Structure formats: structure tokens, C-alpha cells
Amino acid sequence: MVRHGATVLSAEDRFAGATNVALSDEGREQARGLAERLSHEKIVAVYSSPLGRTIETAQILAAPRDLKVQTRDGLREINHGRWEQMTRREVEQKFPEEAAEWEKDPYTFAPQGGESGLAVTARALPVLIELVRHHAGENFLIVSHKATIRLLLSSLLGFDPRRYRDNLDQRPAALNIVDFRGATRPRLTLFNDTSHYDKAGKAIPDIPELRLSKWWNMRGDPSQ
């Protein structure tokens, strides 16, 4: 599973799940680096969310193999409803009650007009399981989004999905590898890997400074 490359809004820390944002030049370069990294892997199919940033990333990854990108609506990003294209600060100022509820439980709560993490899991997980069954014994790529991938991994690995924003990260164009022994026995073997960013071989990505989860910005013991 691969997150799409950086977009023109990535650096602004905005809610843009359902917004059809284009890749930035940096995002295209990230995707090309990953395509080169995967060039010797035997991959039989490439699937993508229907949004433009994922389709373009998937096309870059599929091009060396002359594969057609196949879209699946269930793989799209979480819809933030009326929060779309707003920064976290703007949301907190305009919709403080919604923001507070979402911080407490983003899995079951959704802003007005948007989706909960549960709703995303309910549409994305069946797509993944169907593809795993269809490609038994084969390698295939899924290009999706930050929240969608984190929610899928939470479900597959038995993590508390209410903490998916706190405990899991996804850098742009990050590579995740899940090994399946049957559709219900997954094992995560690589997570959030971006070693293809740096052709000189820098293997450990920087810690991002921008987070949508306040948990990361706390100082000291958050229970106090």
C-alpha cells in the first residue's frame, strides 16, 4: 500500500480528503523514486483511489510495467465535510464543538457532511480483502490516502482504531508492505518507508512538524 505523493496543499496542513488536489512537483519526484525502487519487483496490478493525486501517483508507478491503473471508489480518502480545505486552526475557531468531539474520537465521530473513520473502514476494507483474494499468491499495489491506509492497517492488525491518528503516520509516497496468508491473516512487514526519497540512501525519514492530531503537540505527560 502506497500513499500518494505530496500535493500542493501538503505543506499547509489543511483538511483536503475529498478535495481533488493535484500532485506537486515534489510529489511526482517522490513517486518516480518509488517507481525506480520497485522496478525489480514482480507486481501484477495497480489499484488506486479515484482522486487525481492517487491516480497520477499510481500511473507513475504503473508506467514501467505498462499496467493500467484500476480505480476503486472504496479506496478514496476520508471526507471532512464542511471542514474541507480549512486548516485545523480555522476549524477550531469556526466549529469548536465538532473539533473537540473529533479530537476525542475520530473513529465514530464525523463533522457535518463528512465521514467517520468507521465509515471509511466499512467501504475500504471490503475492497482490500476482495483484491487479496483475487490476487492470491501475487504482488499488487494499492495507492490510497493517509487516513484510509492508517484505518486499514488498524483494522488488519487489531489496533485501537480510535487512536489511528495518534499512533500511525503516513508520509507522502510512503511504502507499506502487508503479507497475507489468506484474506484474514495479514502481517505488516514494512511501514511508512520513504527511503526512496534520498538517492544517497537516507533510510530514516524526518519527523514531520505538521500534525492534525493534538496528541503529538503535547508537552510532558498528557494525562496530567
N, C-alpha and C positions, 0 to 999 in steps of 0.2 A: 504494500500500500504506500502510495506516494502523495504527499500534499503538493498542491500546485505551487509554482514559483511565486516570488514576490510580485506584488501588484503596485499600481500607482498610489494605492491607499494604505499599503502595508505600514509605512513609516509613520502614519498619522494615528494609528491605534483607534480606528473607527469601527463601528459595527457595520459590516458590509456583507452579511451572509447571503442574502437574496439579491443583492445588487450585482449587476453584471459588470464587474470591474475588469479592465484589461491587465495583462501582464506588463510589468515594467521591463526595461532593457536588462536590468539586473536579474529579474525573474527568468527571462529567456536564457540568459547565460547560465544560471543555476540549472535549468532543465537540460541544457546542452551538456553541461558537465556530468550530470547524472546519466544521460544517454550514452556518453562515452564510457562511463564507469560500468554500465550494464551491457556494453557491446558484445561481450563474450558469453553472456548468459542466454540460455535457451528459453525464450519467452514466446508463448504461442498466441497470446491475445492481449489486447489493451482495452480496458474499460474506463469510462470517465463519467463524472457528473456532467449534466448538460450545460453548465455555465461556461462562459467563454474562457476564463482563466484556466479552468481544468482541461477543457478541450485543447487549447493551444499547448499546454504542458504535455498532455498525452500525445499530441501529434508529433512533438519534438522527440518524445521517447519512442514512438512507433515507427518513425521515418526510416531509421537504419534497417529495420526488418521488413519494410514495405507492408506493414499491417494497417488495417483500417481501424480507426478508433470507434468503439461501440459505446453509445451513451446509455446510461440507466438513471432515470429520474430519482430513484431512491437514494442515490449517492450524493445528491446536492447538499449544500451547506444549510445549517440551521437558519431559519427565517426569524429575524429580530423584530418583525412587525414595524411599529411606528418608531422604533429606535434606529432603523436603518440609516446609515451614513452619518450618524451622530457620534461624537466622542463620548467616552464614559462620563466625563465631567458634565457635558451637556445633558446627558440622560439623567444624571443625579440631580441636576438643577431643575429640570423640567418635569421629571417623573420620579420624585424621590421615593414614594411608596413602592412602586414597581421595582426600582433599582435595589431597594433594601430586601424585598422578597426574593429577588433573583440571586442576590449575593448569598442568601441563606440556603436556597435550594434551586439551582438552575436545572435540575433534572425533571422536577414535576411542575415548576412554575414557568409561565411564558408571558412576556409582555403583550399588551393588546395588539392583536393582529399577527402575533408571532407564534413560534413553536417552542415547546418544551424539549429538553433533552430526551425524554421518554418518547415523544412523537418522532424524533429523528431516528432513534434506535429502532422503533417499530417499522419504519419504512426502509432503513438501510440494512439492517441485519438479515432480513429475508433475501435481499439481493446478493449479499456476500455468500450466504450459505448455498444459494442456488448455483452461483458460479463455482464454488468449491466442489460441489457435486458434479457439475458439468465438466470440470477440468481435473478430475481425479488423476493424480499422478503427474500433473503438468504444472508448469510455472506460468502465471499470468499476472498482469499489472492492473491495479485499480488506482486511478488518480482521483482524489477527492479533496476534502477540506479539513481544516484544523479541528473544529468541533466534531464533525462526523467521524473522523478517524479516531479521535480520543474516546468517543462514545462507543464505537465498535470494539475497540480494544478493552474498554471497561467491561463490556458485556462478555466478550470472549474469555477474558482472564479472571472474571469474578471480582473485579474491583468494585468498591462502592461508587456507583455512578453519580451520586450527589457531589463527589469530590473530583470529578473528571477535569475541571478547570484548574484545580489546585495542584493535583498530583501528576498530571501528564502534560507534556508540551509537544508542540509540532512546529519545527522551523519550516520556512518556505522550501519546497522541493526536498523535504526530508524523506529518507527511505526507511520503511519499516518492513520487516520480513516475518511473516507468520507461516509456520509449518503446520499443516493439517494431517492428522491421521484419522481420516473420516471427517465428516462435516461437523462433528461435535467434540473433537479432541484437538484443539489448537495449542500451539506452543510458540511464544514470541521469541525469535532468535536474533532480531536486530530492531532497535528502536530509535527513532528520531535522529538518524545518522546523516550527517551532512559533510562527510569527509571529502566529497567531490567538489565542495566549494573551492578548495585551495589545491591547485595542481601540484603545489610543493609538498602536499601530504599532511597538512594540519588535520589531525583526526578528532580533536575535541572542539566542538562549536562554542562560541562565546555565549554567556548567559544573557538572554535578551533583557533589555532595560524596560520595555513596554509590556505590561501585563493587563489583561482585562480582569483578573482576579485580585481583589484587595489583599488576599492572604499573603501574597508574595511581598507586598509592600510594608507589612507589619514589622515593627522593631521589637526585639525581645520576645517574651513568651506571650502568644496571642490569647492565652487563657486568662491572663491577669488584667 
